[in-house]
Amino acid sequence: MRLETPYEMASEAAKRFRTIRKSKKITIKALSEQCGVPYSTIRRFESSGEISFLSLVKMASAIGEDEQITRLFADRIPASIEEVIRGNRR
């Protein structure tokens, strides 16, 4: 599935987050208390995808998904030798 708009990407991330939270049997109330992000902010994120990045980091950490955040903008492995060559010319 290719998501085209920022809204679609945010909405899909929120859906995935909610699924992970529920699979770990963590309520929104418990998550809010654990990470310090207001209950209403978590509800808004899960329904609309809208949230500050810092709140998202706090929430991801609280549900044990730190690695997802740290990999977000990690260096990526070149797909081809051409990409390696192009990268060295910059």
Residue pairs with C-beta under 8 A, 6 or more apart in sequence:
1 12
3 9
3 12
7 49
9 49
10 48
10 49
10 50
11 48
11 49
12 49
13 49
14 45
14 46
14 47
14 48
14 49
14 51
17 45
17 46
17 59
17 60
17 63
18 46
20 63
20 65
21 28
21 31
21 63
24 63
24 64
26 34
26 62
26 63
28 39
28 42
28 43
28 46
29 39
31 37
31 42
31 59
31 62
31 63
32 38
32 39
32 42
34 62
35 58
35 59
35 61
35 62
36 58
37 55
37 58
37 59
41 51
41 55
42 59
44 50
44 51
45 51
45 55
45 56
45 59
51 59
56 69
57 69
60 66
60 68
60 69
61 69
78 84
78 87
